[in-house]
Amino acid sequence: MLVVTCVKQVPDTTQVKVDPVTGTLIREGVPFIMNPFDAHALEESLRLKDKYGFRVAVISMGPPNTEVTLRKALALGADEAILLSDRAFGGADTLATSAALAEAIKKLGQQEEIAIAMCGKQTIDGDTAQVGPGIATRLGYPQLTLVDLIVNVDLQAKKVKVRRRLEGRYEIVESPLPAMISILRRANRPRYPIVPKRLMSQDAPVALWNNKVMGLREDTIGLKGSATQVRKIFSPERAKGEILGDGVNKPEETAKLLLDKLTEKGIICL
Ligand SMILES: Cc1cc2nc3c(=O)[nH]c(=O)nc-3n(C[C@H](O)[C@H](O)[C@H](O)COP(=O)(O)OP(=O)(O)OC[C@H]3O[C@@H](n4cnc5c(N)ncnc54)[C@H](O)[C@@H]3O)c2cc1C
């Protein structure tokens, strides 16, 4: 049985700059990394491999240089890597991204039974957390989001039990397989690659699936299949904070100052 892990290559956000004229991201010269959430998703998949004997396939949609990230996943212990890359896939929003990834997972499922489609909770560039649920919806899988622990997998009953971390509480959920799981960073600490695997990964095959291989309708993928358009990218301006009173000695006075300010701005009406 297969665990398919979706891994996105993202710019190292500590180094990303926005072009002041066009408002788009300057990607030239920016180092790329495996999306940190996906490193945790991959680690979780590899732990399932160690414990239950699953095979782990990694899949990524992106430009040709995404191969570097997939090789890193192979070095960590993934068994198979697939790169979805084609100009037709470019400019995809989350709808079109999840469409292409779901079709690729379906294609893998024709060769081997799929147990889990594993995703990170979100990416550090797009940041939407929509792709995992999008994949689940398209595949008809139950979606187990915000997971910080996979409690166990019952291979006979084909069920998985996970812990979801919600605001102020946990939720233990049992779901039939196959399922989509999206993983929180707190779930684990990703392993380091061992030297022999790192060497092996340099020559290991990375399957390239372009749209000739996938055969998807062009109006369902890439820019044409996207329901949204990015008009502008910019950093939100942050209003400067203001300290009222000294906050310690005369709290009534400070509270009055605050009430006056909020009333003046029309935020509250006394
Ligand atoms: C109109 C439009 C045009 C865009 N054009 C571009 C563009 O030209 N170039 C560009 O780089 N971005 C573009 N984007 C951004 C693009 O939508 C997102 O990068 C992409 O849809 C993934 O969304 P996300 O990063 O929010 O992922 P999230 O939903 O936050 O990711 C959740 C999880 O899904 C999986 N996942 C997400 N994306 C991938 C992937 N590509 N491969 C494998 N697994 C994945 C990972 O496991 C990840 O942790 C565009 C967006 C829009 C709306």
The ligand as a Gaussian input file, in Angstrom:
#p B3LYP/6-31G(d) Opt

LIG

0 1
 C       -4.233000      33.105000     -10.426000
 C       -3.077000      32.538000      -9.691000
 C       -1.892000      32.418000     -10.360000
 C       -0.812000      31.897000      -9.720000
 N        0.305000      31.786000     -10.415000
 C        1.362000      31.269000      -9.825000
 C        2.562000      31.139000     -10.570000
 O        2.623000      31.506000     -11.737000
 N        3.628000      30.584000      -9.953000
 C        3.552000      30.156000      -8.646000
 O        4.543000      29.637000      -8.125000
 N        2.422000      30.271000      -7.915000
 C        1.341000      30.816000      -8.478000
 N        0.221000      30.941000      -7.745000
 C        0.198000      30.427000      -6.373000
 C       -0.425000      29.054000      -6.362000
 O       -1.805000      29.183000      -6.315000
 C       -0.079000      28.260000      -5.151000
 O        1.316000      28.198000      -5.077000
 C       -0.610000      26.840000      -5.236000
 O       -1.934000      26.785000      -5.656000
 C       -0.537000      26.120000      -3.930000
 O       -1.277000      26.822000      -2.953000
 P       -0.629000      27.093000      -1.568000
 O        0.806000      27.426000      -1.780000
 O       -1.471000      28.055000      -0.836000
 O       -0.692000      25.646000      -0.882000
 P       -1.401000      25.173000       0.471000
 O       -2.822000      24.897000       0.196000
 O       -1.073000      26.099000       1.610000
 O       -0.612000      23.812000       0.639000
 C       -1.075000      22.727000       1.461000
 C       -0.288000      21.504000       1.100000
 O       -0.637000      21.076000      -0.227000
 C        0.509000      20.509000      -0.867000
 N        0.878000      21.305000      -2.043000
 C        0.557000      22.593000      -2.327000
 N        1.066000      22.955000      -3.526000
 C        1.723000      21.875000      -4.000000
 C        2.480000      21.608000      -5.182000
 N        2.653000      22.532000      -6.129000
 N        3.020000      20.387000      -5.322000
 C        2.852000      19.437000      -4.388000
 N        2.173000      19.619000      -3.249000
 C        1.619000      20.815000      -3.060000
 C        1.630000      20.514000       0.180000
 O        1.595000      19.305000       0.894000
 C        1.217000      21.672000       1.080000
 O        1.763000      21.616000       2.374000
 C       -0.872000      31.485000      -8.338000
 C       -2.072000      31.655000      -7.675000
 C       -3.152000      32.181000      -8.332000
 C       -4.422000      32.376000      -7.557000

